[in-house]
Amino acid sequence: MLMATTSLLAVAGVFGIGLIIGLVVLMTAEEALTAVAKTAARDISGSFWVGLLWQLLAVPLLLVLLVACAITIIGILVIPIAALAWALAYTGAFTLGILAVALVIGRALAGRGAGSSERGAALRGLTVGLATLSLIWFGAAIAAKVPVAGAIARLIAVAFTWAVATVGLGAVVKSRLGVAQLSVRFGGSRFGASGFASRWGAASTTTTTEVAAPGWQTPTPVQGVVAARRPVSTDTGTGSGTEL
């Protein structure tokens, strides 16, 4: 009983920390968060495979980075800093990705909410999404005292969390680390997994077509104004044309 209570408190603590981090990210990097969420919503399977690829490349790329640093004496001195920066980069990408996927899940379950602002709707979706992810771990913590059921519940929670983190990492990579300037507007009704992409409409683009000036027009000293060919008058009496 004591172990189950400790597990529940641990899950509640993680949920609280995640909500605080999500609020900070929402206040300071809302465009990056919504860009990653839009990418994840549009292509869940593609984001998963990209995230899995980058997980497999994490160690090889780190080794390449360390070898590159070890070429020079100064590089050897910065190897610990490079390794720490690499770890922080992956941790930040995983965190941003999980928050983005939680936002997508929360928007699917809670909708927009009548009269809510864009940031308020995002905060609502983020809270519901994180709570949904936490519920899975709450169930695993409650079932922990049952030998077989507890192990299965914990395995399901770990697998689901890993899948969410993998999709989030792939969405971060596909959205160019979440810094793309995307215009995102959340809709108003609930939607399911098949309607994730429809909630984020693509930003409209305006195409400007340049029309070439006719060959008989000549430029003038005034920018944007062209001169037309001077009119020609024909004298019908003499049969010869006189240019005015």
Disulfide bonds with the S-S distance in Angstrom:
none
